[in-house]
Amino acid sequence: MEENKYICPQCGEEMMETYDKPALNLVCPKCGCQIATSRWEEIDLDDNDYEIVLKAVSNPNIEIVKFVSKLTGLNFINSKAIVEKGGALLKAKANEIKEKRDLLINKNIEFEIKPFFPYK
């Protein structure tokens, strides 16, 4: 599939694009003409609620518990209980789930997202 090419309305040069949510900014490298418009990604329009569920970890290290505490706003004892038993960490819309998912992956914390989460 070929990418969209935007042509400058003033000089006919191909415009460069930058995506700064939710705006698509087009700039002509030749004459400097600028155009801004909105562009929504599928994840921005997803109105489903998703849930991150942690997998149980016996004897979690203190860093994982602190991290979960920071994510949830729960105290250390409650966060440790969630980590040890496994359970729901967060229920939110797709954008927030994606952000938290990436943080959990970086910390090597095992989890699953319900229902199926189609975004990478």
TIDREN-288303 format. One record per atom (N, C-alpha, C, CB): x, y, z. Coordinates in steps of 0.001 Angstrom, whole numbers, plus 500000, padded with zeros to 6 digits. Glycine has a CB too. Layout:
% residues N
XYZ
...
This chain:
% residues 120
500844498822500000
500000500000500000
500887501238500000
499041500000501218
500633502146499114
501434503365499015
500979504389500041
501348503957497602
501962505047500644
501648506084501625
501040507298500935
502910506490502409
500215508050501675
499631509265501131
500727510272500853
498586509853502091
500615510940499722
501553512005499405
500749513295499321
502333511719498066
501236514275500027
500550515566500048
501360516539499205
500368516099501514
500677517195498305
501322518128497384
500988519557497799
500876517861495918
502004520393497829
501826521793498213
500898522494497225
503188522519498281
499868523161497733
498940523856496839
499552525109496210
497683524232497596
500677525594496744
501281526817496217
502335526540495153
501897527609497341
503188525508495387
504291525298494450
504338523903493839
505579525567495138
503523522968494325
503479521623493752
504510520651494299
503651521715492298
505330521090495238
506339520213495855
505653519236496819
507423521057496610
506254518056497016
505703517111498002
505962517657499405
506337515681497836
504915517646500225
505016518205501571
505500517142502559
503657518776502022
506170517588503611
506607516704504694
505530516738505768
508012517137505274
505303515584506402
504276515532507429
504866515171508784
503198514535507047
504276515765509817
504588515391511194
503257515181511888
505468516487511930
503226514221512762
501987513892513457
502163514235514924
501610512390513271
501409515215515383
501435515641516780
499999515558517268
502037517105516955
499651514427517898
498264514108518256
497451515305518660
498241513123519359
496285515472518162
495685514781517032
495911515517515717
494208514598517268
496855516428515677
497047517242514475
498059516620513520
497498518644514858
497735516674512258
498648516308511191
499136517622510600
497958515378510101
500424517878510697
501003519122510197
501769518837508921
501925519776511254
501490519612507892
502162519471506607
502965520740506344
501139519203505458
504224520562505934
505094521704505660
505787521469504323
506141521912506807
505780522468503495
506460522385502211
507932522755502407
505785523317501158
508851521859502036
510269522162502206
510776523212501226
511077520906502055
510025523451500152
510457524402499131
509995525828499431
509936523972497774
508691526011499666
508178527372499839
507750527687501273
507012527590498918
507718526670502153
507373526919503549
505891526932503854
507944528197503965
505046526668502871
503606526621503098
503308525595504197
502843526265501781
502395525938505110
502048525037506205
500545524798506233
502526525607507553
500182523544506493
498780523160506606
498666522258507831
498259522437505297
497635522481508619
497385521613509773
495964521084509676
497606522374511122
495806519834510007
494495519203510006
494476518174511117
494169518552508625
493334517608511384
493289516577512421
493295515200511774
492040516751513320
493908514273512481
493935512884512022
493847512014513269
495241512561511172
492883511152513295
492676510295514449
493104508883514117
491213510325514901
493836508284515020
494193506885514874
493061506044515451
495550506570515576
493023504783515076
491963503891515528
491898503824517052
492171502496514952
493047503821517715
493073503728519176
492414504958519820
494526503580519675
492517506112519166
491910507335519687
490387507269519655
492391508540518892
489852506474518754
488403506385518586
487792505190519325
488066506298517114
488643504340519886
488183503133520585
487539503524521909
489360502143520823
486267503195522065
485531503563523274
485363502388524246
484169504109522896
486029501274523968
485931500103524846
486708500323526133
486445498848524132
486269499660527178
487013499617528430
487852498343528425
486053499668529675
489123498482528779
490036497357528868
490529497262530306
491227497508527867
490985496066530671
491452495848532027
492804495140531984
490422495028532842
493751495659532761
495038494994532922
494946494141534179
496226496029533011
495249492859534016
495205491913535127
496618491367535330
494174490750534856
497160491578536528
498496491073536842
498451489580537117
499087491816538048
499516488890536737
499667487480537085
500330487423538454
500508486696536004
499964486440539248
500484486307540610
502002486106540611
499800485135541327
502652486757541579
504098486634541758
504349486308543222
504855487947541324
504898485123543480
505215484802544871
506536485480545218
505295483247545101
506600486052546380
507783486787546852
508230487889545882
508932485816547075
507367488847545578
507766489931544658
508835490804545298
506542490796544262
509710491337544453
510722492238545011
510099493605545294
511929492381544041
510748494351546121
510216495631546597
510019496632545465
511140496223547643
510886496568544431
510769497502543309
509475497290542527
511966497355542374
509084496043542336
507826495753541633
506643496272542434
507673494237541380
506664496043543737
505558496494544587
505475498018544585
505729495969546032
506606498687544668
506618500160544613
506084500650543271
508051500705544846
506478499987542212
506037500371540877
504520500228540747
506747499518539812
503973499107541214
502523498880541166
501813499910542038
502168497437541632
502392500219543162
501821501229544046
501742502589543347
502651501341545334
502793502918542631
502823504196541896
501766504214540783
504233504441541294
501619503088540070
500635503005538983
499196503112539484
500811501701538224
498938502481540629
497560502380541107
497171503465542101
497347501047541735
498171504031542784
497879504995543837
497523504311545150
496747505907543409
497675502988545191
497397502233546409
498616502246547320
496990500785546073
498380501975548597
499515501908549518
500323500626549264
499025501962550997
501459500535549913
502394499432549702
501755498078550019
503640499631550559
501046497989551116
500447496719551541
499413496234550528
499795496869552928
498528497110550086
497520496725549092
498152496376547746
496506497851548908
499182497113547372
499876496826546114
500565495471546183
500901497928545795
501173495175547317
501835493874547481
500816492748547375
502573493800548838
499639492936547945
498591491915547870
498174491658546425
497373492338548701
498035492714545629
497669492554544211
498760491798543466
497426493931543545
500010492151543736
501117491489543045
501200490015543448
502450492204543354
501053489712544723
501169488325545192
500011487441544743
501256488302546695
498814487973544772
497632487182544416
497288487269542937
496445487633545232
497790488309542286
497366488587540921
496023489277540991
497291487285540061
495662489944539974
494357490592539972
494347491859539154
493929490896541373
493179492476539143
492968493672538331
493836494826538815
491496494080538355
494551495393537904
495415496529538203
494741497832537796
496767496384537490
494098497818536633
493569499053536078
492495498737535050
494692499895535449
491451499534535045
490422499466534013
490355500851533397
489017499007534593
490533500928532059
490602502240531408
490374502094529903
491971502917531685
490412503216529224
490296503262527763
491623502856527123
489876504680527287
491590502608525840
492715502031525106
494022502823525238
492352501921523660
493974504151525116
495211504936525179
495927504779526515
494910506403524932
495181504822527600
495797504689528919
496307503264529138
494791505070530023
495544502291528665
495966500892528796
497272500677528035
494863499926528270
497368501243526851
498603501091526054
499796501689526799
498447501771524662
499603502855527367
500675503521528112
501133502667529297
500207504902528605
500189502165530081
500519501344531254
501108500003530829
499268501120532126
500572499445529747
501102498173529228
502585498304528908
500324497731527967
502955499382528240
504354499588527876
505241499710529113
504494500836527007
504737500359530146
505499500473531398
505681499103532050
504792501435532376
504638498296532059
504719496956532646
505689496069531874
503334496307532682
505664496174530566
506595495396529735
508035495789530063
506304495617528221
508284497082530198
509640497554530512
510132497050531865
509679499072530492
509213496795532784
509573496303534122
509510494772534205
508640496918535177
509232494116533079
509134492653533021
508108492089534004
510490492037533300
506981492762534104
505891492306534960
504877491590534066
505226493507535746
504515490360534447
503583489582533642
502142490006533904
503753488091533926
501374490095532825
499990490554532904
499243490102531669
499916492089533052
497950490318531668
497148490146530464
496140491279530397
496437488760530448
495657491524529215
494669492583529004
493379491925528530
495179493655527966
492281492308529172
490958491774528824
490053492925528446
490345490957529999
489203492811527441
489224491785526417
490458491934525534
487952491846525573
490508491172524448
491646491220523523
491988492671523178
491334490418522231
493264493005523276
493748494371523026
494478494367521674
494705494875524198
493890495004520654
494442494886519294
495575495852518934
493353495078518326
496054496633519876
497037497677519552
498437497287519991
496645498996520205
499410497584519149
500811497271519471
501488498420520124
501576496877518238
